[in-house]
Amino acid sequence: MAGVTAPAAAANLAGKSAVRVVVIGDPGTGKSSLIIALATEQFPENVPGVVPPTRLPADYFPDRVPITIIDTSSSPEQKAKLIAECQAADAVVLTYACDRPATLERLSSFWLPELRRLQLKAPVIVVGCKLDLRDATVLLMNLDLLFIAQVPEVFYYAQKAVLHPTAPLFDQEAQSLKPRCVRALKRIFIMCDQDHDGALSDVELNDFQVKCFSAPLQPTEISGVKRVVQEKMPEGVNENGLTLTGFLFLHALFIEKGRLETTWTVLRKFGYDNDLKLRDDLIAAPIKRAPDQDGALLPAELDDLFSTAPENPWSSDIYKDCAETNVLGGLSLEGFLSKWALMTLLDPANSFANLVYVGYQGDFGSAFTVTRKRRVDRKRQQTQRNVFQCYVFGARGSGKTALLQSFIGRQSSDALPSNSERLATNTVELSDGTRKTLVLREIPESDVRSLLANKESLAPCDVAVFVYDSCDEYSWQRARDLLVQVATHGENTGYEIPCLIVAAKDDLDQSSQALQESTRVSQDMGIETPIPISVRLRDLNNIFCRIVHAAQQPHLSIPETEAGKTRRQYRQLLNRSLMVVSVGAAVAVVGIAAYRVYAARKNSSS
C-alpha cells in the first residue's frame, strides 16, 4: 500500500495502447503554439494556422503510453471536422487566452455547452495560454475539468485523466468513494484476507503489495501505513491488522492526493476495467450459445452476498417476485438455486461473472455444463437438461398469471391480470426422486405476434403450455388460436416443441362447448387432452411434474396442424415414390447385366 506503482503494466491493463488528445478553442488562443512549444521545448515565433498531428513517444511520460496531439481550426467551415475530432478524442484540451477575457467567457457561453451537446464523455483539460499561471490548478467538481499551467503538465494530465480517470472512483461533490468502487475494493479486500478474520495482517498486506506493485513492503512501511490510518480513523486498524474500513480509507486518501494510479493499479491487477466491472476476457463464457442449508436468505443478506459485485443482479424487475420466499421475504436454498439457474438461462456470461464477483475462483468449465441443442434432443428422443423453460400462453384473465403465482407458493388472490412478461422459477421433484428446475415464462397475449416474428423465438423453449378459462368459451378460442400459431411457427422453422393445454378454474361452472372443443382439438393435433386445474382449491393435478415430463420427452406431445399433416403425408408419398424409382432402376440395371452375360455366353458357344 505504499503506492509503488508499475506504470507500464498499469497502462497496458487500462486497455490503451495510445492516447489521442484534441486541442480546441477560439482563434488566437494559443492552440498551435502550445503544441509546438511541447514538441520543440521552445516558444515558436512563426506559428502556422493548424499544425499537423504531433506524436509524443511512449517514454515521454511515466505511464509509457504514446500520445498523439491533434490541432484543430475553429473556423465555421471546419466545424464538422472539429466535431468529428472531439468525438474520436480520448481527452480534449480547451484553450483560452489569459490576455483576452472574452475568450475565458466563451468557455461557459459556447465551448462547454457545445461539448455537452455532443455528449462528450472524454475528460476536458482547460488551459490558460499566454500567461504564466503556475500552481493555479483547480478541479471543478461538477464538470470534470482541469485548469493547469505549465506546457508539459497539460498533456501529462490529459494522459493521466484517460488512463486513471477520477469519475468512476470518486464523487467530488460528496468527497467519498463511489458505491461501485467500494464494492470492487471490498471484493479485493475479501480475496486478500486469506485467514478470513476481517483484517489484513502484515503478511497479507505484503502479499497484496507484491501482487499489485511487484515490490515488498518493509516492516517500517507497514507500521507507517497502519499508523496513518489509525490516526485519522481508529476503526481502520484492529489487533489483527488493517480492516476493510481502513483499506477503503487509504484508497480515498490516495485519490484525494491525486494518486489515482495507485488505486487503478490495484483494480486492474484484480481484473477490473474502467467501468469497474471485471474484464470480458476473465468472465466470458467459452461457448457459442444456441438460441436454441436450511435457512432462508433475507433481502439484506442477498445484498451482502452481492456486495462485492458492481450491483445486485437480482434487483432488476425481471427477477422481482420470480422465486418462492417465506413470510419475511427470505429466499430458500431451492429458491436461491432456481433464481441462479434462471440467471444462467437468460445470460450465462453474467451468471459466471457474478460467481466470480462473490468469490468463485474456478473456470467456466468447472461451473457450468453445456448441454446439447434442443433440436438434437428431439432427434435423439432424450435430453440431458436439468433446467427447463416453459412458455405459458393464454388470453388475459385465463388464469396463466395465477398458475405462475401458485408455482412459487403465492395465493391466487395475489395473481392479478398483467400485460407484462412475468417469470416464475422453482424446483420440481419427480416421482423417481430426482429434482429439476423449471422456469415458467408468461407470454402476454399482446406480445405473441412480435415473439413469433422472430424465426428463433421458440429455440430457447422446452415446452409450451396454453391456459384457458374452462368456463369461458372465448378464452378457449384464444388458447386454440395461440396453439395453432405456435405449432405452425414450429413446423415452419424446425423448432417444434411439446405442448400441453391447461383448463384453469376447474372449480367454476365449465363451458361444455369449450370442454368438447378442447378435447377434440387436442386429439386432432396429437397431444394430451386438456389438464383441469383449480388454483383456488390448490388442486393442480400434478401440473408442474407433467410439464417437466413433457420437456424430458422432446419428441412427444408435439402438436401437428392440418398443413403440417399434409406436408408430412406428401413427404411420405414422395419418399415411397423415390423408393419405387430406386427399385425400378436397380431391376433395370440387373436386367442389363443379365442380358450382357447371356450375350457373352452365346457368342462364346458359337
C-alpha positions as CSV (number, residue, x, y, z in Angstrom):
1,M,0.0,0.0,0.0
2,A,3.0,2.3,-0.2
3,G,1.9,3.1,-3.7
4,V,5.0,1.7,-5.5
5,T,3.5,1.6,-9.0
6,A,4.4,-0.1,-12.2
7,P,3.1,2.4,-14.7
8,A,3.7,0.5,-17.9
9,A,1.8,-2.5,-16.7
10,A,-1.0,-0.4,-15.3
11,A,-1.3,1.4,-18.7
12,N,-1.4,-1.9,-20.5
13,L,-4.2,-3.1,-18.2
14,A,-6.1,0.1,-18.9
15,G,-6.5,-1.2,-22.4
16,K,-4.9,1.8,-24.1
17,S,-2.0,1.4,-26.5
18,A,-2.1,5.1,-27.3
19,V,-3.9,8.3,-26.2
20,R,-5.4,10.8,-28.6
21,V,-5.6,14.4,-27.4
22,V,-7.5,17.0,-29.4
23,V,-6.8,20.7,-28.8
24,I,-9.7,23.1,-29.3
25,G,-10.5,26.8,-28.6
26,D,-11.2,30.2,-30.0
27,P,-8.9,31.5,-32.8
28,G,-5.7,33.1,-31.5
29,T,-5.9,31.5,-28.0
30,G,-2.5,29.7,-28.5
31,K,-3.6,26.1,-29.6
32,S,-0.8,25.7,-32.2
33,S,1.8,27.5,-30.0
34,L,1.0,25.1,-27.1
35,I,1.6,22.0,-29.3
36,I,4.8,23.4,-30.9
37,A,6.2,24.5,-27.5
38,L,5.7,21.0,-26.2
39,A,7.3,19.3,-29.2
40,T,10.3,21.7,-29.5
41,E,10.6,22.8,-25.9
42,Q,10.8,26.4,-27.0
43,F,8.3,29.1,-27.8
44,P,7.7,29.4,-31.6
45,E,7.9,32.8,-33.4
46,N,6.1,31.8,-36.6
47,V,3.1,29.7,-35.9
48,P,1.1,28.0,-38.7
49,G,-2.7,28.1,-38.7
50,V,-3.1,24.4,-37.8
51,V,-0.1,22.2,-37.1
52,P,-0.1,18.6,-38.3
53,P,-0.7,15.7,-35.8
54,T,2.1,15.5,-33.3
55,R,3.1,12.3,-31.6
56,L,5.0,12.1,-28.3
57,P,7.0,8.9,-27.8
58,A,6.0,6.3,-25.2
59,D,8.8,7.3,-22.8
60,Y,7.8,10.9,-22.7
61,F,5.7,10.4,-19.6
62,P,5.9,7.8,-16.8
63,D,2.9,5.8,-18.0
64,R,4.9,4.9,-21.1
65,V,1.9,5.3,-23.5
66,P,2.4,7.4,-26.7
67,I,0.3,10.5,-27.2
68,T,-1.0,11.8,-30.5
69,I,-2.0,15.5,-30.3
70,I,-4.4,16.9,-32.9
71,D,-4.7,20.6,-33.6
72,T,-8.0,22.0,-34.8
73,S,-9.4,25.0,-36.6
74,S,-12.3,26.8,-35.0
75,S,-13.5,28.4,-38.3
76,P,-17.2,27.8,-39.2
77,E,-16.3,25.9,-42.4
78,Q,-14.2,23.4,-40.3
79,K,-16.9,22.8,-37.7
80,A,-17.8,19.3,-39.0
81,K,-14.2,18.2,-38.8
82,L,-13.8,19.7,-35.3
83,I,-16.8,17.8,-34.1
84,A,-15.5,14.5,-35.5
85,E,-12.2,15.0,-33.8
86,C,-13.8,15.7,-30.5
87,Q,-15.9,12.6,-30.7
88,A,-12.8,10.5,-31.5
89,A,-10.7,12.0,-28.7
90,D,-9.6,10.3,-25.5
91,A,-9.1,13.7,-23.9
92,V,-9.8,17.3,-25.0
93,V,-7.6,20.3,-24.3
94,L,-9.7,23.5,-24.3
95,T,-7.7,26.8,-24.6
96,Y,-8.4,30.4,-23.8
97,A,-6.1,33.5,-23.9
98,C,-5.3,35.0,-20.5
99,D,-4.8,38.4,-22.0
100,R,-8.3,38.3,-23.6
101,P,-11.0,37.9,-21.0
102,A,-13.6,37.4,-23.8
103,T,-12.1,34.0,-24.6
104,L,-12.5,32.9,-21.0
105,E,-16.2,34.0,-21.1
106,R,-16.6,32.0,-24.3
107,L,-15.8,28.8,-22.3
108,S,-19.1,29.0,-20.5
109,S,-21.1,30.7,-23.2
110,F,-20.1,28.5,-26.1
111,W,-17.5,25.8,-25.8
112,L,-18.7,23.9,-22.7
113,P,-22.4,23.9,-23.8
114,E,-21.2,22.7,-27.2
115,L,-19.3,19.8,-25.7
116,R,-22.3,18.9,-23.5
117,R,-24.5,19.0,-26.7
118,L,-22.1,16.5,-28.3
119,Q,-22.4,14.3,-25.1
120,L,-18.7,14.2,-24.8
121,K,-17.5,11.7,-22.3
122,A,-13.8,12.4,-22.6
123,P,-12.1,14.5,-19.8
124,V,-11.6,18.2,-20.6
125,I,-8.4,20.0,-19.7
126,V,-8.8,23.8,-19.7
127,V,-5.6,25.7,-20.4
128,G,-5.0,29.4,-20.0
129,C,-2.3,30.4,-22.6
130,K,-0.2,33.5,-22.9
131,L,0.4,34.0,-19.2
132,D,2.3,32.0,-16.6
133,L,-0.3,30.5,-14.3
134,R,2.0,28.1,-12.4
135,D,0.4,26.4,-9.4
136,A,-3.1,27.6,-10.5
137,T,-4.5,24.1,-10.6
138,V,-8.2,23.8,-9.8
139,L,-10.5,20.8,-10.2
140,L,-14.2,21.8,-10.9
141,M,-16.4,19.3,-9.1
142,N,-19.4,19.4,-11.5
143,L,-17.6,19.4,-14.8
144,D,-14.6,17.0,-14.8
145,L,-12.4,19.9,-16.0
146,L,-8.8,20.6,-15.0
147,F,-7.2,24.1,-15.2
148,I,-3.4,23.8,-15.4
149,A,-0.5,26.0,-16.4
150,Q,2.9,24.5,-17.5
151,V,3.0,23.2,-21.0
152,P,4.2,19.6,-20.3
153,E,1.7,19.3,-17.4
154,V,-1.1,19.9,-19.9
155,F,-0.6,16.7,-21.8
156,Y,0.6,14.8,-18.7
157,Y,-2.7,15.4,-17.0
158,A,-4.6,14.7,-20.2
159,Q,-2.9,11.3,-20.4
160,K,-3.4,10.7,-16.7
161,A,-7.1,11.6,-17.0
162,V,-7.5,8.9,-19.7
163,L,-5.5,6.1,-18.1
164,H,-6.5,6.8,-14.5
165,P,-9.9,8.5,-14.6
166,T,-11.4,10.1,-11.4
167,A,-15.1,9.8,-12.3
168,P,-15.5,6.0,-11.8
169,L,-13.8,6.1,-8.4
170,F,-14.7,9.3,-6.6
171,D,-17.7,11.5,-6.0
172,Q,-16.2,15.0,-6.0
173,E,-19.3,16.6,-4.5
174,A,-19.7,14.1,-1.7
175,Q,-15.9,13.7,-1.3
176,S,-16.2,10.0,-1.0
177,L,-15.6,6.8,-2.9
178,K,-18.4,5.9,-5.3
179,P,-20.5,2.8,-4.4
180,R,-19.2,0.7,-7.3
181,C,-15.6,1.5,-6.3
182,V,-16.4,0.4,-2.7
183,R,-17.9,-2.9,-4.0
184,A,-14.8,-3.6,-6.1
185,L,-12.4,-2.8,-3.3
186,K,-14.4,-4.8,-0.8
187,R,-14.1,-7.9,-3.1
188,I,-10.4,-7.3,-3.4
189,F,-10.1,-7.0,0.4
190,I,-12.0,-10.3,1.0
191,M,-9.8,-12.1,-1.6
192,C,-6.7,-10.9,0.2
193,D,-7.9,-11.7,3.7
194,Q,-6.8,-15.3,3.4
195,D,-7.5,-16.2,7.0
196,H,-10.9,-14.6,6.9
197,D,-10.5,-12.7,10.2
198,G,-11.8,-9.4,8.8
199,A,-8.4,-7.7,8.7
200,L,-5.2,-7.7,6.5
201,S,-2.3,-8.9,8.6
202,D,1.3,-7.7,7.9
203,V,1.9,-10.8,5.9
204,E,-1.4,-10.4,3.9
205,L,-0.6,-6.7,3.3
206,N,2.9,-7.6,2.0
207,D,1.4,-10.3,-0.3
208,F,-1.1,-7.7,-1.6
209,Q,1.7,-5.2,-2.2
210,V,3.8,-7.7,-4.1
211,K,0.8,-8.8,-6.3
212,C,-0.2,-5.3,-7.2
213,F,3.2,-3.4,-7.4
214,S,5.8,-6.2,-7.7
215,A,7.7,-4.9,-4.7
216,P,7.5,-5.9,-1.0
217,L,6.8,-3.6,1.9
218,Q,9.4,-3.2,4.6
219,P,8.1,-3.7,8.2
220,T,8.6,0.0,8.9
221,E,6.5,0.9,5.9
222,I,3.7,-1.4,7.1
223,S,3.8,0.2,10.5
224,G,3.7,3.6,8.9
225,V,0.7,2.8,6.8
226,K,-1.3,1.5,9.8
227,R,-0.2,4.5,12.0
228,V,-1.5,6.9,9.3
229,V,-4.8,5.1,9.2
230,Q,-5.2,4.8,13.0
231,E,-4.6,8.5,13.5
232,K,-7.3,9.5,11.0
233,M,-9.7,6.6,11.5
234,P,-9.2,4.5,14.7
235,E,-11.6,1.7,13.5
236,G,-9.4,1.3,10.4
237,V,-7.0,-0.9,12.3
238,N,-7.5,-3.6,14.9
239,E,-5.4,-6.2,16.7
240,N,-5.4,-8.4,13.5
241,G,-4.4,-5.7,11.1
242,L,-5.9,-3.3,8.6
243,T,-9.7,-3.5,8.5
244,L,-12.0,-3.0,5.4
245,T,-12.8,0.5,6.7
246,G,-9.0,1.3,6.8
247,F,-8.5,-0.3,3.4
248,L,-11.2,1.9,1.9
249,F,-9.9,5.0,3.8
250,L,-6.4,4.5,2.3
251,H,-7.7,4.5,-1.2
252,A,-9.8,7.5,-0.6
253,L,-6.7,9.2,0.7
254,F,-4.7,8.2,-2.4
255,I,-7.4,9.7,-4.7
256,E,-7.7,12.9,-2.7
257,K,-3.9,13.4,-3.1
258,G,-4.1,12.8,-6.8
259,R,-2.5,9.4,-6.7
260,L,-5.3,7.7,-8.7
261,E,-2.8,5.5,-10.5
262,T,-2.3,3.6,-7.2
263,T,-5.9,2.7,-6.8
264,W,-6.3,2.0,-10.6
265,T,-3.2,-0.3,-10.5
266,V,-4.8,-2.3,-7.7
267,L,-8.2,-2.5,-9.5
268,R,-6.6,-3.6,-12.8
269,K,-4.4,-6.2,-11.2
270,F,-7.6,-7.8,-9.9
271,G,-9.2,-7.6,-13.4
272,Y,-11.4,-4.5,-13.3
273,D,-11.9,-2.3,-16.4
274,N,-12.7,1.4,-16.5
275,D,-16.4,0.7,-15.7
276,L,-15.3,-1.2,-12.6
277,K,-16.5,-4.4,-14.0
278,L,-14.4,-7.5,-14.5
279,R,-12.8,-7.6,-17.9
280,D,-14.6,-9.6,-20.5
281,D,-11.7,-12.0,-21.0
282,L,-12.0,-13.0,-17.3
283,I,-15.7,-13.8,-17.3
284,A,-16.6,-14.6,-21.0
285,A,-18.3,-17.9,-21.4
286,P,-16.2,-20.0,-23.7
287,I,-19.2,-21.3,-25.6
288,K,-21.3,-20.3,-28.6
289,R,-24.8,-20.3,-27.2
290,A,-27.5,-21.6,-29.5
291,P,-30.7,-19.5,-29.5
292,D,-32.0,-22.6,-29.1
293,Q,-28.5,-25.2,4.1
294,D,-31.9,-24.9,5.9
295,G,-32.3,-21.2,6.5
296,A,-33.6,-18.6,4.0
297,L,-31.6,-15.7,2.8
298,L,-33.2,-12.4,3.7
299,P,-33.0,-9.5,1.3
300,A,-30.3,-7.8,3.3
301,E,-28.3,-11.0,3.2
302,L,-28.6,-11.2,-0.5
303,D,-27.4,-7.6,-0.8
304,D,-24.5,-8.6,1.3
305,L,-23.7,-11.6,-0.9
306,F,-23.6,-9.4,-3.9
307,S,-21.9,-6.5,-2.2
308,T,-18.6,-7.3,-4.0
309,A,-20.3,-7.2,-7.4
310,P,-21.0,-3.9,-9.3
311,E,-24.7,-4.3,-8.3
312,N,-27.1,-6.9,-7.1
313,P,-28.0,-8.7,-10.4
314,W,-31.4,-9.7,-8.9
315,S,-32.5,-6.1,-8.3
316,S,-33.9,-5.7,-11.8
317,D,-37.6,-6.2,-12.5
318,I,-37.2,-9.4,-14.3
319,Y,-36.1,-11.2,-11.1
320,K,-38.6,-9.5,-8.9
321,D,-41.0,-12.0,-7.3
322,C,-39.9,-14.8,-9.6
323,A,-39.0,-17.3,-6.8
324,E,-40.6,-18.6,-3.7
325,T,-40.0,-16.7,-0.4
326,N,-41.1,-17.0,3.2
327,V,-43.3,-14.6,5.1
328,L,-40.2,-12.4,5.9
329,G,-39.2,-12.3,2.2
330,G,-36.4,-14.8,2.8
331,L,-35.2,-16.9,-0.2
332,S,-34.9,-20.7,0.5
333,L,-32.0,-22.7,-0.8
334,E,-34.2,-24.1,-3.6
335,G,-35.4,-20.6,-4.4
336,F,-31.8,-19.4,-4.5
337,L,-30.7,-22.2,-6.8
338,S,-33.7,-21.7,-9.0
339,K,-33.0,-18.0,-9.3
340,W,-29.4,-18.6,-10.2
341,A,-30.5,-21.2,-12.8
342,L,-32.8,-18.6,-14.3
343,M,-29.9,-16.1,-14.5
344,T,-27.8,-18.7,-16.2
345,L,-30.6,-19.5,-18.6
346,L,-31.0,-15.8,-19.5
347,D,-27.4,-14.8,-19.6
348,P,-24.6,-17.4,-18.9
349,A,-21.8,-14.8,-19.1
350,N,-23.5,-12.6,-16.5
351,S,-24.1,-15.7,-14.3
352,F,-20.5,-16.6,-14.4
353,A,-19.4,-13.0,-13.8
354,N,-21.4,-12.9,-10.6
355,L,-20.0,-16.2,-9.5
356,V,-16.5,-14.6,-9.8
357,Y,-17.6,-11.4,-8.0
358,V,-18.8,-13.4,-5.0
359,G,-15.6,-15.3,-4.7
360,Y,-15.6,-18.3,-7.1
361,Q,-12.1,-18.8,-8.5
362,G,-12.7,-21.8,-10.9
363,D,-13.1,-21.6,-14.6
364,F,-16.3,-21.6,-16.7
365,G,-16.0,-25.3,-17.5
366,S,-16.0,-26.3,-13.8
367,A,-19.0,-24.2,-13.0
368,F,-21.4,-24.9,-15.9
369,T,-22.4,-27.9,-18.0
370,V,-23.0,-27.1,-21.7
371,T,-26.0,-29.2,-23.0
372,R,-26.9,-30.2,-26.5
373,K,-29.1,-28.1,-28.7
374,R,-32.8,-28.9,-28.2
375,R,-33.1,-29.9,-31.9
376,V,-30.6,-32.7,-31.3
377,D,-32.5,-33.7,-28.1
378,R,-35.7,-34.2,-30.2
379,K,-33.8,-36.3,-32.8
380,R,-32.3,-38.5,-30.1
381,Q,-35.6,-38.6,-28.2
382,Q,-34.0,-37.7,-24.9
383,T,-32.5,-34.7,-23.1
384,Q,-29.5,-34.0,-20.8
385,R,-31.1,-30.9,-19.3
386,N,-31.8,-30.3,-15.7
387,V,-33.3,-26.8,-16.2
388,F,-36.4,-26.4,-18.4
389,Q,-38.0,-23.3,-19.7
390,C,-41.8,-23.3,-20.3
391,Y,-43.6,-20.6,-22.2
392,V,-47.1,-20.0,-20.9
393,F,-49.7,-18.7,-23.4
394,G,-53.3,-17.7,-22.9
395,A,-55.8,-14.9,-23.1
396,R,-55.9,-12.2,-20.5
397,G,-57.8,-13.4,-17.5
398,S,-57.3,-17.1,-18.4
399,G,-55.5,-17.9,-15.2
400,K,-51.9,-18.1,-16.5
401,T,-50.7,-15.5,-14.0
402,A,-52.3,-17.4,-11.2
403,L,-50.6,-20.6,-12.4
404,L,-47.2,-18.9,-12.1
405,Q,-48.0,-17.5,-8.7
406,S,-49.1,-20.9,-7.4
407,F,-45.7,-22.3,-8.6
408,I,-43.8,-20.1,-6.2
409,G,-46.3,-20.5,-3.3
410,R,-48.3,-17.3,-3.7
411,Q,-52.1,-17.1,-3.2
412,S,-54.3,-16.8,-6.3
413,S,-55.6,-13.6,-4.8
414,D,-52.2,-12.1,-5.5
415,A,-52.3,-13.1,-9.1
416,L,-53.6,-10.0,-10.8
417,P,-54.0,-9.9,-14.6
418,S,-51.0,-8.4,-16.2
419,N,-49.9,-7.2,-19.7
420,S,-46.2,-7.5,-18.8
421,E,-44.0,-10.6,-19.0
422,R,-43.6,-12.5,-15.8
423,L,-41.2,-15.2,-14.7
424,A,-41.5,-17.9,-12.0
425,T,-38.9,-20.4,-11.1
426,N,-38.7,-23.3,-8.7
427,T,-37.5,-26.9,-8.4
428,V,-39.9,-29.8,-9.2
429,E,-39.5,-33.2,-7.5
430,L,-40.4,-36.0,-9.9
431,S,-41.7,-39.5,-9.0
432,D,-38.3,-41.1,-9.2
433,G,-36.9,-38.6,-6.5
434,T,-34.9,-36.5,-8.9
435,R,-35.2,-32.7,-8.9
436,K,-35.4,-30.5,-12.0
437,T,-35.5,-26.7,-12.2
438,L,-38.5,-25.3,-14.1
439,V,-38.8,-21.7,-15.4
440,L,-42.3,-20.5,-16.3
441,R,-42.3,-17.5,-18.6
442,E,-45.7,-15.9,-19.1
443,I,-46.1,-14.5,-22.6
444,P,-48.6,-11.6,-22.6
445,E,-51.3,-12.1,-25.3
446,S,-50.2,-8.7,-26.9
447,D,-46.6,-9.9,-27.3
448,V,-47.3,-13.1,-29.2
449,R,-47.2,-11.6,-32.6
450,S,-43.8,-9.9,-32.1
451,L,-42.5,-13.1,-30.4
452,L,-43.3,-15.3,-33.4
453,A,-42.0,-12.7,-35.8
454,N,-38.5,-14.0,-34.8
455,K,-37.6,-17.2,-36.5
456,E,-35.7,-18.5,-33.5
457,S,-38.1,-17.3,-30.8
458,L,-39.0,-20.9,-29.8
459,A,-35.4,-22.1,-29.8
460,P,-35.0,-21.4,-26.0
461,C,-38.3,-23.1,-25.2
462,D,-38.5,-26.7,-23.9
463,V,-42.3,-26.9,-23.6
464,A,-45.3,-24.7,-24.1
465,V,-48.5,-24.5,-22.0
466,F,-51.8,-23.0,-23.3
467,V,-54.1,-21.9,-20.5
468,Y,-57.8,-21.2,-20.9
469,D,-60.6,-20.3,-18.5
470,S,-62.7,-23.5,-18.6
471,C,-65.9,-21.6,-18.0
472,D,-65.3,-19.1,-20.8
473,E,-65.7,-20.2,-24.4
474,Y,-63.9,-17.1,-25.8
475,S,-60.9,-17.9,-23.6
476,W,-60.7,-21.4,-25.1
477,Q,-60.9,-20.0,-28.7
478,R,-58.0,-17.7,-28.0
479,A,-55.9,-20.5,-26.5
480,R,-56.7,-22.7,-29.5
481,D,-55.7,-19.9,-31.9
482,L,-52.4,-19.4,-30.0
483,L,-51.7,-23.1,-30.0
484,V,-52.2,-23.2,-33.8
485,Q,-49.9,-20.2,-34.3
486,V,-47.1,-21.7,-32.1
487,A,-47.5,-25.1,-33.8
488,T,-47.4,-23.5,-37.2
489,H,-44.3,-21.5,-36.3
490,G,-42.5,-24.6,-35.0
491,E,-43.3,-26.5,-38.2
492,N,-42.1,-23.7,-40.4
493,T,-38.9,-23.0,-38.6
494,G,-38.0,-26.5,-37.4
495,Y,-38.3,-25.5,-33.7
496,E,-41.2,-27.8,-32.8
497,I,-41.9,-28.0,-29.1
498,P,-44.0,-30.3,-26.8
499,C,-47.3,-28.6,-25.9
500,L,-49.9,-29.0,-23.2
501,I,-53.4,-27.5,-22.7
502,V,-54.4,-26.4,-19.2
503,A,-58.1,-25.9,-18.4
504,A,-58.0,-23.4,-15.5
505,K,-60.6,-22.5,-12.9
506,D,-62.0,-26.1,-12.8
507,D,-63.9,-25.3,-9.6
508,L,-66.3,-23.0,-11.5
509,D,-69.1,-23.9,-13.9
510,Q,-67.5,-25.2,-17.0
511,S,-68.4,-24.4,-20.6
512,S,-69.4,-27.7,-22.1
513,Q,-68.7,-26.4,-25.6
514,A,-65.2,-25.3,-24.6
515,L,-64.6,-28.8,-23.0
516,Q,-65.8,-30.7,-26.1
517,E,-63.8,-28.4,-28.5
518,S,-60.6,-28.5,-26.5
519,T,-60.8,-32.3,-26.2
520,R,-61.4,-32.7,-30.0
521,V,-58.6,-30.2,-30.9
522,S,-56.0,-31.9,-28.7
523,Q,-56.9,-35.3,-30.2
524,D,-56.8,-33.9,-33.7
525,M,-53.4,-32.3,-33.1
526,G,-51.9,-35.4,-31.4
527,I,-51.3,-34.1,-27.9
528,E,-52.6,-34.8,-24.4
529,T,-56.2,-33.9,-23.6
530,P,-56.6,-30.7,-21.5
531,I,-55.4,-30.9,-17.9
532,P,-58.0,-29.4,-15.5
533,I,-56.7,-27.5,-12.5
534,S,-58.1,-25.2,-9.8
535,V,-55.6,-22.8,-8.3
536,R,-58.1,-21.5,-5.9
537,L,-58.7,-25.0,-4.4
538,R,-55.0,-25.8,-4.8
539,D,-55.9,-28.8,-7.0
540,L,-53.1,-28.5,-9.5
541,N,-53.4,-32.1,-10.9
542,N,-49.6,-32.5,-10.7
543,I,-49.3,-30.0,-13.5
544,F,-45.7,-29.0,-12.9
545,C,-44.4,-32.6,-12.9
546,R,-46.4,-33.1,-16.1
547,I,-44.8,-30.1,-17.7
548,V,-41.3,-31.3,-16.8
549,H,-42.2,-34.8,-18.0
550,A,-43.2,-33.4,-21.4
551,A,-40.0,-31.4,-21.6
552,Q,-38.0,-34.6,-20.8
553,Q,-39.5,-36.3,-23.9
554,P,-38.9,-33.6,-26.5
555,H,-40.1,-35.8,-29.4
556,L,-43.6,-36.4,-28.0
557,S,-46.6,-34.1,-27.4
558,I,-45.7,-32.0,-30.5
559,P,-48.9,-30.6,-32.0
560,E,-49.5,-31.1,-35.7
561,T,-51.6,-28.7,-37.8
562,E,-53.6,-29.6,-40.9
563,A,-50.9,-28.0,-43.0
564,G,-48.3,-30.0,-41.2
565,K,-50.1,-33.2,-41.7
566,T,-50.4,-32.5,-45.4
567,R,-46.7,-31.8,-45.7
568,R,-45.9,-35.0,-43.7
569,Q,-48.1,-37.1,-46.0
570,Y,-46.6,-35.5,-49.0
571,R,-43.1,-36.3,-47.8
572,Q,-44.1,-39.9,-47.1
573,L,-45.6,-40.2,-50.5
574,L,-42.5,-38.7,-52.1
575,N,-40.2,-41.0,-50.2
576,R,-42.2,-44.0,-51.3
577,S,-42.1,-42.8,-54.9
578,L,-38.4,-42.4,-54.7
579,M,-38.1,-45.9,-53.3
580,V,-40.1,-47.3,-56.2
581,V,-37.9,-45.4,-58.7
582,S,-34.8,-46.7,-57.0
583,V,-36.1,-50.3,-57.0
584,G,-37.0,-50.0,-60.7
585,A,-33.6,-48.6,-61.5
586,A,-32.0,-51.5,-59.7
587,V,-34.1,-54.1,-61.6
588,A,-33.2,-52.4,-64.9
589,V,-29.5,-52.5,-64.0
590,V,-29.7,-56.2,-63.0
591,G,-31.6,-56.9,-66.3
592,I,-29.0,-55.3,-68.4
593,A,-26.3,-57.1,-66.6
594,A,-28.1,-60.5,-67.1
595,Y,-28.6,-59.8,-70.8
596,R,-24.9,-59.0,-71.2
597,V,-23.9,-62.2,-69.5
598,Y,-26.3,-64.2,-71.8
599,A,-25.0,-62.4,-74.9
600,A,-21.4,-63.2,-73.9
601,R,-22.2,-66.9,-73.4
602,K,-24.0,-67.1,-76.7
603,N,-21.0,-65.6,-78.6
604,S,-18.6,-67.9,-77.0
605,S,-20.6,-71.1,-77.8
606,S,-20.9,-70.1,-81.4
